[in-house]
Amino acid sequence: MDTSALSLITVVLFLPVVGLIVLLFMREEQAENIKWTAFGFSIATFIASLLLWIGFDNSEPGLQMVQRLDFLPTFGISYYVGIDGLSLLLVILTTFIMPLAILSSFRAHVLHERGRVKLYFMFMLLLEWAMIGVFVAQDLFIFYVFWEVTLVPMYFLIGIWGAEQRVYAAVKFFLYTMAGSILMLLAILYVGTAAGTFAVPEIIAGVNAGTLVFPFSGLLSLDPVSVQSFLFLGFLIAFAIKVPIWPLHSWLPDAHVQAPTAGSVILAGVLLKMGTYGIVRFCLPLFPEASVAWAPYVALLAVIGIIYGAWVSYAQTDVKKLVAYSSVSHLGFVVLGIFALNAAGIQGGILQMVNHGISTGGLFLLVGMLYERRHTKALDAFGGIWKALPLYGAISLIVTLSSMGLPGLNGFVGEFTILLGSFGSEVLGFFFTLFATLGVILAAVYMLYMFQKVYMGELDKEENKNLEPLHWQEIAVMIPILIAIFWIGLQPAPFFSTMDASVNKVVRDVEVYFPENADTVALSMGEK
């Protein structure tokens, strides 16, 4: 591997920091220059991330473009970054979503009302740095630092530029995530101390070789010797809150509804995926035996979330809250796919992380555009919007159908692959798939209900008859979303091939703990 390949991932990671430093030395009065500078650095980061994809070897399951530097060598901690098929698409998603979120903020009324333009865009770039860091960090300590740093800019984005109950929502978001993070920190300390290193690949190698053993004496065992379940749950609860998995979801609607549009886009588009990514990256390979044992129970919560999120979405009178609850349902599919513990389910889950970021991020952008014109999110305040804004209506229809999972669009590919994996899973039963498919039907119900209430019917409200047409910046924000929706829907092969080798490696390492292989595992462990 050449030196430039080794440094490229660090370039992608720290470009937003360079942008943040540039903004730091700009004057607040240079509002337009600040906006375009932040946008320029986010575009540069996206282009650099595409170079990662171009240089990525799909046949290699391990880490690529690795860079490792000593940080605290005495404690086995290092600056250790790299990408594989589990993380590359999520890095691309992050760098894809951020320029759109920044550009959508240019005309936001909250920036004009509350000011602090420089601080706003500095927080956006800080958030991008931390989110990329979560996906590329290969050291548990460094991962935890990035994980926690994401809380700070999002807390202020909601708390300063959010809606009426923004402080309540920001504090709730912070406390929920922090509570889960403490459990994960304890698990990280145990794992790192037991392994003598915090380097994730080395820990996984030890687990697979049997030289690092986290004893597992049964599901729900209170025996202290059964440390693997406790460690698994320490990580899982932190990730479940972030996803969020039912019933740990109550912070999400408040955060979405109160956040500014760009905050909702980033929250739905990337931040929630940190939880599902963490499950694939850490829970499955570090604690394979506990993952197999707990899989049906976590999948049950995922299925409940799928149906609950869809049902509650239909009951909403606030269009933004409707879209927020839909995330609980959609991310339930992702978790179900992951805990199918086979290649189809996990690949479908990773692709659906990307799909959800694109489709739901697009929906929040569209809701934000309407809010900028009407300053209300109530469903009853609209009706016949397509007649007033035909281009906006047409774009909204495509994004809505994408979120529903219409064949030919991105959402269908991910959901179909997840259901395929769930149906063929050796650890889940047929009924998980049966009830999950109800979520597909219910998604059509609540999304078409929302579309009917907002866009169809008579244009009978005076406030809606003379709405400002879409600005060129708003059209520019939506074009990449539409391209991604059709590209993934019609040509998903490049996305599957990117993650295929890495996912298969995870599955091979976990499936040896399936019930039918228990005797073989026990024999091999006895030999060691």
N, C-alpha and C positions, 0 to 999 in steps of 0.2 A: 504493500500500500504506500502511495507516495505522500509526501508531506502535506501537499495541498488538500488531499482527501481527508487527512487527519484533522486539519484545521477548519474545514468547511462547516462542520456542525457547530463549532464554537462561534464562527462568524454569524450563522443563522441565529444562534442563541443570544449573542450580545449586540446585534445590530439595533434592536429596540432600546438598549441601554445607551448606545451612542446617540440615538435620536433624543432620548430623555435628557442627556447632558447638554445637547445643543439647545433644546427648549429652555433649559434652566438659565441660559445666558441671554435669552430673548426677553424684550420688554413686554409687559402685559398689553400695552397699547397696540402692539403688532399682531392683532388677533388673526387677521387673514394669513399672515406669514406663518404664524404658529400652527394654524390648521393645516396648511399645505406642507409644512415641514414634517409634522407628525404623519400625515398621509404618505409623503414621499418615503419616509423610513419604513413604514409598514409595507409599502409596495416593494421596496428593496429587499425586505425580509422575505416576502412571498417569492420573489424571483430566485433568491438564494436557496429557498427551500425546494423549489422545483429542480435546482441543480442536484440536491440530495437525491431526489427521485430518479433523475436521469442517470446518476452514477451508482444507483442501487443495484445489487446483484440478486435477482429474485430466487436464484437457486441456493443461496446461502442462508441457512436458518439462524445462524448466530448473529452477533452484533457486527455492525459495519461502521466505518468512518469513526472509529473509536479514538478518543483522546483521554489520556489519564495523567494527572499530575498529583503529586503528594500534596495533601492539605493538612491533615493531622496524622502523620504516619505512625506516631506512637499508639494511636487508638485504632489504626486500620481504616482511617477515613481518607478518601481522596476525591479530587475533582475528576469524576469518571463519567463521561458521556458517550453515547452511541445510539444507533438506531437499528431496528430490525423490522420484520414485517408486522409486528404487533404495534409499533409506535409510529412508523413513517407516515401513514395516512392521517394520523391524528395531528402530527406536526404540520402537514400540509393543510389540514382543516383549520388549524389555529391561525396560520399565516394567511389563509384565504378569507376567513371571517373578519379578521381585525381591520383590514383596509376598508371593508364595506361598513363596518360599525363606525369607523372614524369619519368616513365620507358622509354617512347618514346623520352625523352630529353637526355638520356645518351650519345647517339652517334651524337647528333645534331651538325652540323658544326659551327653554330653561337656561341655555347658555347666555342668551340676551338678557333674561330677567335677573339671573343670579351672578353672572360674570364668572371670574376666575377661570378664564379660558385656558390659560397656560397650565394651571394646576390640573384641569380636566384632562387635557391631552397627555400630560406627564403621567397621570395615573393610568391612562389607556396603554401607553407604551410599557410602563412598569408591569402591568397585568399581562401583556403579551410575553414579556421576558419570563415571568414566573410560570406561565402556562406551558410555554415551550420547554422550560426547564423540567417541569414535571414529567413530560413525555420523553425526554432524552437522558435524564439522570439515571445512572446505573449504580449509584451508591445510596444506601438507605438513608444515611444522614443528609446527604445533599438533596435527595428526593424530598425528605421531610421539610427541609428549609424552603424549597420552592413551593411545596404544598401549602405551607403556612403563609408565605409571602402573598399568595393569590388573595388571601382574605383581606389584606389591608386596602389595596386600591378599590376592590369591589365594595368594601364597607363604605368608603368615602364617596364612591360614585353614586351609591344608593342614598347615603345619608345627606349629601350636599345637594345633588341634582335630581333627587327623586320626587315623588308626588307628596300628597298631604301627610301621609303617615310614614314618611321615609325613615325617620329615626327609629321608630319601632321595628320596621322591617329590617333595617340594617343591623340593629343589635341582635335581633332574633337570628338572622342569617349567621352572624359572627359566632354567637354562643353555641348554636347547634353544631356548626362545623368544628369549632374548637373543642367541644365536649368529645366528639368522636376522635379527634386528632390526639387527644391525651391517651386514649386507649391504644391507638396505633403507636404512639411514641414509646409506651411501655413495652409493647411487643417488639419494636425495633431494637430497643436496648437489650432485651433478652436474646434476640436472634444474633445481633452483632457481637455480643459478649460470648455467646456459645460458639460462634463460628470463628472468632478471632479476627474478623474483618466485616466491614459493612458493604463490601462489593457484592452486588446481587448475583452476577454470573458465577462467582466463586462459591457463594453460599448454595446456589442451585446445584452446582457440580458436586458439592459435598453431600447434598441430600440425595441426589441420583446415585452416587457411588456408595452410599451407606456409611460414609465416614462422618457424617453429621446427621444425628438422629434426634428428632423431636418426638418423644414417645406418644403413642396414641392408644388408649385402652378402651375406646368405645365412645359412642355418641352420647353427649350430655353427661359424661362421667364427671363426677365431682372429685375424683381421685387426683391429687396434685401431680401424680406421675404422668397423667395424661395431658401434658403441656401443649400438644399440638392443637387440640381443640381451642384452648384458651388463646393461643397465638393467632390461630385462624380467625377467631371471633374478634380479636383486637383489631386486626386489619379490616375484616369484613364490615364491622359496625361503622368504622370511619368512612369506608367507601359507600356503604349503604345510605348513610346520611347525605353524602354528596350526590348520589345518583338522581333523586332519592328513591329508595325502595319503601313501599308501604310497610309499616305504618310510621316511618320516620320522615315523612314528606311534608309535614305541616308548615315548615319554614318557606317552602318553595313558592306557593301562590302569592304570599305577601311580598316576597322579594321581587318576583316578576312584576306584579301590579304596581309596586311603588318605584321600581327602578326606572331610570330614563330609558328611552328606546334602545340605545346602544348597549346599555347595561343588560337589558333583557336578551338582546341578541347574543352577547358574549356568554351570558349565563346559560342560555339554552344551547347555544352553538358549541361551546367548548367546556365550560366549567363542570357541567354535569357529567361529561365524558371522562373527567379525571377519575370519578368513582368507578365506572365500569372498566376503564383501562387498568386501574389499580388491581381489580379483581383478577384480570387475566395476567397481569405482569407479576403479581406477588402472591395472591392467595393460592392459585392453582399450582404453580411450580414449587413454591416454598413448603406448602402443606398439602401435598397431593392426597394423602389418606383421609385427612379431615375434609378436604374438598369433595371427595367421592361420598363420604358419609353424610355430609350436610347438604349435598346437592338437591335431593327431593324437597327439603324443607325451605331452602332459599328459593327454589323454583316455584313452590307453592305461594310464597309471598309475592313473587314476580307475577304470577297469574292473577292473584287477588288485586295487585296493583293495576294490571292491564284492564280488568273489568271495572274496578272502582274508579280509576282515573277517567275512563270513558263515560261511566255513568254520571259522575259528578260534573264532568265537562258539559254534558247536556243540560244540567240544571242551572248553569251560570247565566246571569244577566249582564255580566261585564265581559266584553269580547276578549280583553287581555287575560282575564282570569280563566276564561274558557281555554285559550291556547296554553296557558300555564299548566292547567290540570291535564291537558292532553300529553304533556311531557311525562307525567307519572305513568300514563298508559303506554306510551311509546318506549320509554326506557325499560318498562317491564318486559317487553319483547327482547330487548338486548340482554337483560339478566337471564331470561329463560334460555336464550341461545347459548350463553356462556356456560351455564350449568347443565346443558345437554352433554357437555364434556366430549364432544366429537368435533371433527373438523368442520362439518357443515354448519353446526350450531355456532361455533366460535367465530368462524369467518363471517357468517351472516350477522352475528352480533357486532363485530368490528365495523362491517360495512354499514350497518344500521346506525351506529354511532355517527358516522359521516353523514348519512342520509338525514338523520334527525337534525343535525347541526345546520344542514342546508335548508331543509323544508321548514322547520320550526323557526330558525333564524329568519327565513324569508317572511313567514307569517308575522313575526314581531315587527319586522321592518314595515310591512304593509299596514299593520295596526297603528304603528307610530306615525306613518304618513297621514292616515285619516285623523289621528288625534291632533296633529299639528294644525289641521284645518277646522276641526270642530271642537276641540278641547273637551271631549267627552269620550268615554269608552262604553257607554251603555248601549246594549243591543237595540233597545227600543228607540234610540235617537236616530237610527239610520233607516234604510229601506230605499230601494231603487237607485243605489249609488252607481251601479253600472251605467245607468242612463246619464248621470251627471259627469262621470269620469270613465268613458268606455275603455281607454287603454289600461287604466288602473284596474278596472273590473276584469279584463281579459288576463292580465298578469296574475291577479288574485285567484282566478279560477284554476290556472295551471298549478300554482303553489298549493292550493287547497286539495286538488286531486292528487298531487304528489304526497301530501301528508296522509291522505286516505289510503295510499298504496295502490293506485290505479296501474294496471299493467302498461308497460312502456315508459313509466316514470320511475325515478330512483327508489321510492318507498317500497314498491312491490318487490324488487329484487331482494332487498334485505329481509323483509318479512317472510317471503317465500322460503328463503334459505334457512332462516331461523326455525320455521315450522317443519321444514324437511329434517333439520338436525334434531329437533325435539321429538319428532315422530320416530326417528331411527335410533334414539338414545337408549343405551343399555342401563342407564341409572334412573331414567324418568319413564313414566308410563304413558299410555295412549291418552289418558284423560287430561294430562297437562296440555297436550296439543289441542284436544277437543275444546277445552275451555278457553285456551288462548285465541282460537279462531273466532270466538265470540267478540273478542276485542277488535278484530278486523271489521266485523259487521257494525259494531257500536261506533267505531271511528267514522264510518260512512254516515251514521245517523247524526252524530253531533257536528261533524264538519259541514254536512249539507244543511243542517239546521242553521248553523252560523252563517253560511253563505246565503241562504234564503232570506234570513232576517236583515242582513247588511246590504246585500247587492241586488236582490231581486225585488219584485213587487212594484208598487207605485211610488213615484218620487213625489210624495205628498207633504213633505216638510220643507218649509221655506228656506231653512238654514242649509239644506242640502242641494238647493237648486243652482247655486252659483259658486260652487266650490272651485278653488284655484286648480288648474290643470297641473299634471305632474311636471316638476322642474327637471331640467336635464340631469342634475345630480342624482335625483331620485331614480330616474330611468337608468342611469349608469350603475347605480347600486344593485338594481334588480337584474340587469342583463347577465352578469356572471352567475347569479343564482339560477336563472332559467337554463343557461348553458349546462351547468352542473347537473340539474334535474334530468335533462334529456340525455346527457352523455352517460351518466351512470345507469339510467333506465334502459338505454338502447345498447350500450357497449360496456358491460360491467367487468369483462374479462381482465383488463389491466389491473383492476383493483383487487380481484381475487388472486391473481398471480403474484402480486406484490406481497401478500401475507401468507401465501400457501405454505411455504417451507417452514416458516417460524411457527405457524399454528400447528402444523403436523408434529413438530418437535414437542410442543407443549402437550398435545394429546397423547403422544407415545409415552411421555414421562408420567402422565396421570393414569392412563388406562391399565397399567400394571396393578393398580390398586382396586380395580373393579372386583365385585364379589366373586366372579368365576375364576379370578386369578389369585385369590387370597392364599391358597395353599402354596403356590409357587413363590409368592412374596415372602411368606413365613419361612419357607425352606431356605431361600437365598439370604434372608436376614440372619437365620441361624448359622449359616455357613460363615458369614462375616463375623 
